[in-house]
Amino acid sequence: MESYPIKVGVLTSNRADLGIYHSLLLGLENESRFEVEIIAFGSHLSKEHGRTYDEIVETYSLKSHTVKHMPDGDQPHDIATSYGETVKLFSTFWTQNTYDWIICLGDRFEMSAAVQATIPFNLKVAHLHGGETTVGAIDNIYRHQISLACTRHFVATEDFAKRVHEITQSAHISVVGAPSIENIKALPLPSWHTVQSRFQTPSEDFVMVTIHPETVSKKDNQEFAKQFFSALEELSSEISILITSTNADTYSSYFQEGIIDLKNRFPGQIFVQKSLGKLNYFRALSEAKALLGNSSSAIIEAASFGAWAVNVGKRQLGRPQSGNVINVDFNSQQIIDATRIVIEKKPFRGLNIYWKGNTAQTIIKKLLDA
């Protein structure tokens, strides 16, 4: 049993994991038995990716730290070098800062680097969203590396729990559902008018787009980007498109360059935002006719908004899906045809298989009882 207060450090490296953490951070913030600090790094500190660290400062009254490092490019050498530099920076950080628990999430390369640096210090780390599979990305390796380095595991489904046990042989695995869905159920979303007044968004029907590279090969991603933006170009003549920027991944520049080019050529139909923030993103998703791309939000969150999703390529292949997802290849005609189908559908009314309930409080109780 821990003595109180329990000092907790929460690792967050990008807009996506920050949004997933939201209800958990609020719960930790309101629990007097915890002393909580946010450790922000990765794209949070990048202007190119919207400098979402400012959102952390605005949203939470928690002490925060920054560990500043971003890759110099998006080629394999850049990512590998960045990984090593991140390990080095966190080895210094863990020397200077001590915690009873460190919380990490997901499968990003920079998150893996931060967690790998904890190993020589024998720190207790809790991992959210372990055990998942994404065939079209090397994130599988990073995710499983993180799981192996962690002491406690909070997973979204029973299948993921089995996989984490196969990888780690840990007896400390809890099935808690997807934390981000609890945000949808429990937290009031801003009005669509509020979102529109803050961000440049379509005024008529629109499709939301979030697209990332598949971390496989340079040649493949060049062709994937060509097919995807060819489809968007044709679709933009039929419906407005709201795009959020890509992650800082290997070969992400091929997609980011395509986004900028499309916006410049079709400014009245293509709207681009680096980051909406999770609650604004959720409101936009609830207003969209469909979600298009290869983001995990299509698989995990979209069903809770009644949103149909067109999932492109293999980046999310391996994750169980609710009934709102249509899968297509990086083929422009397949993307166009599937998008045309879903924007004519009535809202999806099926179940979201990632919903469990009381996710944040279950995690908090487990940490208190550990």
N, C-alpha and C positions, 0 to 999 in steps of 0.2 A: 504493500500500500504506500502510495506517495505521501510525503508531507506537503503541506500547503504554504504558500502558493506554488503551483506547478508551473515552471517556466517553459513556455512553448514558443518555438520559432517556426513560422509558416513560410515555406519556400514558394515563391511565385515568379515565373519567368516571362509570362506573356498575358495578353488580354483574355485568352480562353480559360486558362486555369484560374485567373483571378475571378472571373464570373462564376465558375463552378464552385469556388470556395465561399461565395458570398454569404449564404445562410450559416455556414459553419463559422466564418469569421465573426458574424454578429452574435452567434451563440457563445463563442469563446469570449468575446468582448464583454458579454453580460454575465459571465460566470466568475464570481469573485475568487474562486479557488485557483484560477489561472492567471498568470502574468504572461501576456501574449505580445510577441513582436513579429512584424512582417519583414521578410528578407526578400527584397525585390532585385531582380537582375535580368539579364537577357534583353528582350525587345521592349520591356517596360521603360527603358532609359533611352530608347532610340526615337528621334524625331521622325524618322522615315516611317516608323510603325505607330505614330500617334502619341508617343511619350505617355503611355498609360500609367506611369508612376504618379502623375498628377491626379489621376482618378483615385489612387490609393489614399493620397493625402486628403483629398476632398471627402472621401466616403467614410473613412475609419479614424477613430480617435486612438489609434494604437501606435506605439513607437515603431518606427520603421528604419531599416538599414538598406543601403544600396551597395551592390557589388557590380562594378561597372566593367562590362566587357561584352563586345559583340564581334562576330566574325567580320573580317575585312571584305569578304565576298561570299559567293554561294557555290563555289567549286569544292570538290571533295577535300583538297588540301586546306582550304579555308576553314571548313567545318572541323576537320581533324585537329588543326592547329588551335582553333577556338576551344575545342574540348579540353585540350591539354592546358591552355591558359586558364580556363575556368576552374579546373581542378586545382591549379596552383593558387589562384586567388582565394578559393574556398579553404584551402589548407591553412592559409593565414587567418581567414575569418573564423574558422572553428578553433584555432589557437586562442583567439582574442575574445570569443563569445561562447558561453556555455548554456546548455538547455537541458531540461529533463526530457523533453520530447521535441523532435523535429517532425513537421508534417510536410510531405511532398505529394505530388500528384502527377499521374500520367506517364508520358513517354518521350518527352523532348530530349534532345541530345544534351542541352545545357543543364536540364534537370538531372539527368544521369550523372553528369560531371560533378555537380554540386553534392550529390548523394555519395558517389564513389569516394569523394574526399573525406567523408565521415568515417570510413572503414577503419583506418589506423587509430582513430580517436575512440572507437568502440561506443559510438553514440546510438541512442535509441531513436529510430526513425519509423514513422507510420506512413504507409503508402496507400493512396486512394487511386482507384481505377486500375488496379493490377489485373493480370490474367487475361487481358483482352488481346485480340489478334487483328492486325491490319496488314494484309498480305502485300499490298502495293507500296509499303514504306519500310525502311529499316528501323522504324520506331519499335517494332517488335523486340529487337535486340536491346534497345535502350530500356524499354519497359521491363523486360525480364531481368536486366542488370540491376535496375532499381529494386525490384522485388527481392532479389537475392541479398541485397545490402540492408534490407529493412527488418525491423523487429516485429511489427504488427501490420496487418493488412485489412483494408476496408474496401470490399469489392462490390460491384453492382448486381451480379447475379450468381446463382448457385454454380453454373457452368464455369464462371471465372474463378470461383472459390476452388473448384477442383483443379483447375490449371495452376493456380498459385501454389496449391499444396504439392502438385507434381514437381514444380520447379524448386520450391524452397523446403518442403517437408515441414513447414511451420504448423504449429498447433494454434496459432493466434490469428485466425482468419475470420472476419465477420462480414456477412452479406447485409449491406445497408441500402442498396439501391443507388441510383445516380444522384449525387448531391445537387446538381444543377436543376433537376426537375422539382425539387423541394422549393427552390427559388420561385418557380412558376406558380406553385400552389399557394405559397405563404406570403409572398411579398407583392405589394401593389406596384403595378407597372405604370409608367408615365402615360399620359394620354398621347394619342397619335398627334394631336395638335402641338403638344409640347415638344415631341421629337422633331416634327417638321419645322418648328420655329428655331430649333437649335442646329439642325443639320439640313443640308441640301438633299431633299428626297423627292421622289416622284409625287405628283399630285393626282395621278390616275392609277389604274391597276398596274401592278409591277410584279416582277419575279426577283427574288433575292438570290444573289450569287456569291458563294465563297468557294474559291478554288485554290488548291495547293499542288505542287509538283508531286509526282510519285518518285521517290528517291531511288531510282533504278539506274538510269543512264542518261547521259546528255542527249544522245540522238533520239531516244524515245520521248523525252520531255519536249524537245523542239517540235516533234510531230504532234504530240498531245496538245500543246499550246495552239498549234496551227489549226487543228480540228476543232478545238473548243471555241476559239475566237471566231472562226468561220461560222459556227452555229450561232453564237451570240449576235454576230453582225446581221444575220438573217432574222433572228427573233426580235431584234431591236426595232425592226420595221413594223412589228405587230403589237409589241407591248414594251413598256418601260422596264429598265433593268437597274437594280441597285446592287452595287458590288462592294464588298468589304475586302481589304487588302490581304495579300498572302502572308503566311508565316515566313520567318527567316529560316528557310530550309535549303538543302542542296538543290540547285537549279531553279530557285524561286524567281530569279530575274526574268526567265522566259515568260512567266505568267504576269509578273508585275509590269513588264514592258508592254505586253499585250493589252492589259487593262488601261494603261495610260494612252496608248495609241487609239483604242476604241473610244475612250472618253473624248479625246481631241477631235475625232472624226464625227462623232454623233453626240454632241453636247446636250441636245434636247431630249435624248432618249436614254443615255447612259449616265448614271449617277454613281460616284465613287466616294467612299468614306474609309479612311485608314482604320478607324475604330469607332464604333457607336457606344461602346460600354455595354455590359451584358443586359441590363434591364431595357435600355433603348433598343438593343438588338432584338430582344424578345418581343417588344411591342411591334417593331417592324416586321418580324416574322409572323406575328398574328394578323398583320394587315396584308401580307403578301399573298399572291395567288399560288405560289409554289416556291420551294427552295431548290436551287440547282447548284451542283458542284460536287465536291468530295470531302466536305467537312464532317466531323463527327456529330455536329449538331443536327444534321439530317437524319442520322441514325438514332441518336439518343434523345433529342429534345423536340424535334419538329412535330411528332405525333401528339404531344401534349397541347399543341396549339391548333390541332385539326389541320395541320399543313401537310400537303403532299410534297414528296421530295424525289428529285431525279438524282440518283447517285451515279457519278461518272467514274469509270475505271476501277482499279483494284485497291486504291489506298485504304478503303474501309472494308474490303473483302475479308470475311472471317468474323466480323461482329454480328451477333444476332440482330435481326431487324423486326420492327413492328410492321403492320400491314400497309403503311403509308408510303413505302419506298419502292420506286421503280429503278432497276439497275440497267445501265447501258455502258457500252465501251466508249473510249475516246474516238468516237466516229461522229462527224458533224451531223449526218442525217439522222442517226439514232438519237442524238441529243435533241435535235429539232422536233422530231416526231414525238418523243416522250414528253417534252415540255408542252407541246400543243395539246396533248391528251390531258395532262394533269391540270392545266389552267382552266379547263372546261368542267372539271369535276366539282361536285359539292364538297364541303369540308370533310376531312377524314374524321370518323367518329369511333374508330376502334381503340383498343387499349394500347398503352405504352408499356412495353415489357420491362422498361428500366425503372418504373415507379414502384417504390416500396413504402415510403412515408416515414416521418420522424428520423430522417437520415442524420441530420446534424446532431440531434440530441442523443442518438444512439452512439455516434462516434465520441461525443463528449463523455458520456457515461463510461464507455469502455476505457478511455484514457484516464478517467478518475479512478477506476477500479483496478487499473493495471498494476 
